[in-house]
Structure formats: C-alpha cells, structure tokens
Amino acid sequence: MLVPDGTSVAPATKTAPALSLVLTGRNDGYGGDFIERFFRSLRFNHQQFTERQIAYELVFVEWAPPRGARLIRDEILDAIPEFDVSACSWYVVDPRYQELLSLNPKLAYLEFPAKNVGIRRARGRFVLTSNCDVYFGRRIFVAL
C-alpha cells in the first residue's frame, strides 16, 4: 500500500517499544491549520514521553497525499529536528487506494483504513491510535 516509488521509512531499531502511537493525516490544510496543530501536539507529547523515558514509536500513515503537496513526513523532519527518526515508521498510501475504497468523491481521506495500515505495522507492546492534534494527559504516561 505504498506509493509506487516505494516511499517508506522504517525504524532502524529492532527492539519493540512500550507503545506504538499510530497517527494519520495528509497535507491538505484540513481545518485551516492542520500542520500547525499537529506539530504543537507532537512536540508536547514527544517531550512528555522523553522526560518520562518511555520508549515509543511514532507510526505515521500519510493517506493518499494530494499531488504537489509536500509530504508531512518531510515537514516533521524539518520542523522538529530533536525528533528521533529511528523511532518512527512512515507509510505513504497510494491515492489509487482512496479511489478504489471510496464511493464518495467528496471524501478524500479515509481515516480508519489509514489507521489500520499503521496498526498492522506497529511494533509496540501497546498500540494507541489517536488524532494528530490530541495532547495526552498524565494518566496515559503513568499507565505506561
């Protein structure tokens, strides 16, 4: 389910993290400031995991990216240089899957099939799917 050129970056480490955080999105400006909201929450959550020394991986699925738009993966790597790329897996789903799975031409992003792509590839002991602009509370971190 990758873009025809095989675009995918898998984690370099083989050890399973405590948590796999599965997020999905596309760089289409959803809500007007999707990237901004996503990066703020990603920075916050990453800081919380890091401060508590919780091993986690980010599994990010970019669903049917719009032609000509920059991949969110590349935006993240530029905007958050402290992010450990070896703790990330990035998957880009070819737009043809969107065309085959959706009967609604106004629906350009299938959130739950995208999350399923990430869940099936997650390596963590626990898997948490969320939306990109969610800030995790203390109870999540304490539970791990």
N, C-alpha and C positions, 0 to 999 in steps of 0.2 A: 504494500500500500504506500510505497514511496514514490516521490517524483521520478519520472523516467531516468533522470541522470543519477539516481541512487542517492540523492541527498539525505544523509543521515549521519549523526554524530553519536556514537555510543560511548558510554563511560569507559575510562581507561582502567579503572579498578575492578577487581573480581569479587571483592568481599561484599556481602549483602548488607545494605544499610538497615537501620532500625525502621525507617519509614521511607516509603516512596510517595512523593507528592505529585499527583497527576493533575496537570493543568492543560487547558486547550485554548486556542484562540486563532485569530487571523488579523492581519494588519490592514483592516478596512475602516478604521476610525469609529467603530461601534460606540455609541453613546457620546460621541464627540471627543472624548479624551481617553479612550481605552488604554493606550500605551502608557500614558501618564499614571493612571490609576493602577495599572498592573505593576509598573516599576516601583511605585511607592510601597505597595503591599509586599512585593517580592523582597525589597530591601529590608523592610521591617521583619518579615518572617525569617529571612535568612539570618539576620542579626540575632534573633531570639534562639534559633536552632544552634548557631555558632557559639553564643555565650553559654548555653547550657551543655555544650559538647554533645549534641545529639546528631548521630550520623544519619544523614538523609540524602536522598537523591531527588532531583527535580526531573520529572519525565514530562516533557512539553511536546504536545502534538499540535502542529500548525495545520489546520484543516483547510484544504483547497484554497491556498493563498491566491489573492487576486493577482492577475497578470500585471507586472510592472511594479508591484509593491515590494518593498524591502522585507525580507523575512524577519519575523520577530526575534528569532534566534540571534541574528546578527545585531539587531538593535540592543538586545540584552547584553551581549558580549561587549559592545561599545559603551553602554551606559553604566554597567555595573562591573568594573574591572576586578573587584575583590571576589567576585563570584567564582567558585571552584568549578571549572569546566569539566574536570574529571568526575564530578559528582552529578553530572547531567546527562540525560539522553534526549535527543531532539529527533522528532519524526515529522516529516512533511508529507501530507497525504495529497496525492494527485487529484486535481479538480475533476477528473473523469469519474472518481468515485462519488462525488457530490451529484454529478449529473445522473449517474445510474441509480442512486439511492433515493433521490428526492423527486416527488411528483409535483412539487410546488415550486414554480420558477421564482417566486419571491423569497423563498427560504434558501439563503446562500451558505448557511453554516449549520451543520448537524452536530450539535454539542455532544449528545450521548454516544453516537458512534465514534466520535473523536476521542472521548474519554475511554471508551472500550479499547481503542488502539493502544492507549497508554497503559491501561490496567493490565492488558495481556503481556506487556513488555516490562512491567515493573519488577524490581528485584527485591524490594524491601520486605521485612517481616510483616509490616503493616502497610496497607495502601490507603491513602486518603485522596479522594477526588474532591476538588473544590473549584470555585470560580476564581478568576485571576485577581480580583480586587478585594479578596477577603483577608482581613487581619486576624490571625489566630490568637485566641485568648490563652491565659496561663494554664488552664486545665488541660489543653492539648499537650503542652510541653511537659507538665507534671506527669501525665499519663505515660509518657514515653520514658 
